[in-house]
């Protein structure tokens, strides 16, 4: 999903993009109690990266915060884009409608429909038509999500480890510069999660794009690249 902006980002910075386990080429089946945050920490340690600015979108934003809470020494700053995952505070009616659509497709074994539900709800959003979104971006997200369903088809019984106390109760512990980016076309549950981060993290800044949905780097790749560069130019 970072491909459209990858050349621009790597032209000026050393950047690592990580396939979280179950996505892309990260296909190793985890054991019980696995943690995406622990996987990210292990990856940074293996690469010899002692400190990094971290950008996370959606579920990845929640993972970024979990990494910050478990290994604060690794994190120089956070850019949390459409924060989801562990940062979601409640399942709203809108979010429930997506979950039901995805689950119904998965229960009948229709991975195409399940991936399409993710494209419709997260990339396109219920607030606009598919024609408003780049068809290449729609194809990319569809392929990415279908791949994830294929990789994790037999992972249902594997429990993902969660921080205790949960992330949403520990936001005050975050002491690095933090920026939250939201989109006006995103689901209401994500807006609530963003509000929680902004209220909980001291000094957190907020940028809002009225015309973006849940994946701003695909909605507005040039503007997103500019945002990242500007943000990094102002943090230590």
N, C-alpha and C positions, 0 to 999 in steps of 0.2 A: 504493500500500500504506500510505501515511501518512494517507490520507483520514479514517479513524475518529478520529484524534487531532489532526487539523489545526487545528480550531477552538480546542481547548484550548491547543495550543502557541503559536499565533499571537496569542492573547489577551494574552500578556505579553512576547513576544519578536518581533524581526524574524527571520523564518525563510525560508530558500530550500530548496525541494526540487527535486532535479535528476533528470530522466529520463536515466540513462546511455544512451549511444549504443546504439541497437538496442532500446530499451524505450520504451513509451508514444509520445510525440510526437517523440522524438529519432530521426529516421529517415534522416538523411544518411549515405549509404554512405561508410565511411572508406577511406582509402588504406592501402597496406601500412605496417606499423609503427605503427599507430594506438595510442593510449593513453587508456583511460578516465580515468586520473589527470590527464593533460594536458588533457582536455576539461573536467574539473572546475575545474582551475586557470584555464583560459581563461574559464570562466563567471564565476568569482569576480572575476577581473580586469575583465571586461567590465561587471560590476555595481558596480565600485568598492569591493568588500569587501576590506578590508585585513587583517582578522583575524576568525576565526570558531571557534565550538565546532562540532565535526563529529560527527554520528551516522551510523554506517553499519551496515547489517544484511547478513549473508551475504557475497556477492560485494562488496557495497558497503563492508563493513568492510575488506576487502583494499585496495580503492581508496582508502579514507580513510587507511590507513597509507602507501600509495604517495605520496599527496599530501603527507603529513607529512614523508616522507623527501626529497622533491624540492623542496618549498617550505615549510620549517618556519616561516618568518615568517608564514604565513597561518593557522596552527593555534594555537588557545588551549587546546583540550582535545579528547580523543577518547572517545567512547562506542561501543565495538565490540560489536555484538550478534550472537551466534552467528557468530563470525568464520569466514569462508570465503575463497574466491577464492585470492589469492596467499598467504594465511596457512595454507592446508591443507598439511600436511607429508607426507601419504601417502594413497594410495587404499586404504582399508580394504575388506574384503569387503563390508561393508554399503553403502559408497559405490559400489563397483563394481556391486552389484546395481541401484542406482538408475540409474547411467549406462547399463547394458545395457538396462534397461527403456525409458529415454528414447530411446536410439539405435535400438532395434528399431522403435519407433513412428515415428520420423522417417524411417528407411530405407524404410518402406512408405508414407510420405506421410500418415500419420495424425496430424495436428496435435492433434486432440481427445484422442487417447490419450496423446500426449507431454505435453500440458498436464495431463492427469489424473494422470500419473505424478508430476509436480512437486507437485500438490496432495497426493497420497497420501503421498509421502515427506517433503516439507518442511513442509507446513502440518499435516496430520493426524498423520503419522509412523507407522511400523509398530507403535508401542507402544500405540496406541489405535484405536478405531473412528471412522469418519467422523462418526457421530452425536454425538460428543463435541465437535465443532467447529461453530461458527456457520455455517449454510449460506450466509449472505451473504459471509462471509470466504472460503469455498471457491469461490464463484462469482467473487469478485474476483480471487483468485490464478489461477484457471483462465483468466479473460479476459486478465489481465496477461501470463501466460506464453505463451498462444496468440498474442497480439499480437506478442510478441518473436520467436517462431518465424516468423511471417509477414514481419516486417520484415527479418529476417536470413537469409531463405531462400537468397539468392545470395551470402552472405558467406563461404562455406566456405574459399575460397582466400586470404582476407585474414588476415595474421598480426598478432596483438596484441603490441605491444612489451612486454618484460618488463625489470624492473630487473636490473642486473648489478653487483655481487652481488645475489642474490634478497632479497626482503623478509625472509624468515625468518632471514637471516644478518645483518640490520642493525637488529634490534629494539632493541638497546642504544643506538642513536643517538636514539631517541625520548625527548624531555626534557619533554614536556607531561603534565599530569595525564591519566591513562588509566583508564577503567573497562571491564571486560569483563563482559557479561551472557551467561549460558548457560542452556539449558533441559534439564531432566532427560530429556525425551523426544526430544531431538535425536539425529542420527546420531553415531556414535563418532568419526568423522573430525573433526567440528566440536569435540568435546570435546578432542581432541588438539591441534587448532589453538589453542584457547583456552589450554590449558596452556602451549603454546609462547610465546604472547604474555605470559602472566603471569610466566613464567620469564625472558623476555628484556627486558621493559620495566621499568626500575627504578621501584618504587613503585606499579605497576599494582594496582588494586583489583578484586575479583571479587564479583559477585552471581550467585547461582544460584537459578533457579526450577524446582523439581522437577516441577511440572505443566505446564511450557511446552515447546513443540517448537522449531522453527527460526525461527519468525516471532512472537516474543513480543508485538510491538505489535498483532498481530491476535488472538492468544490472550487477552491481558489488556490491552486498550487503556487502561483507567483506571489500572491499576497501572503500566503502562509510562509513561504521562504523568507520574505522580507520581515515578517513578524519574528521568526526565529532568529534571524541575524541581528535585528534591532535589539531583541531581548538579550542575546548573548553579549552584545556590545556594551550593555549597561550593568551587567552583573560581574562580580569578581571571577 
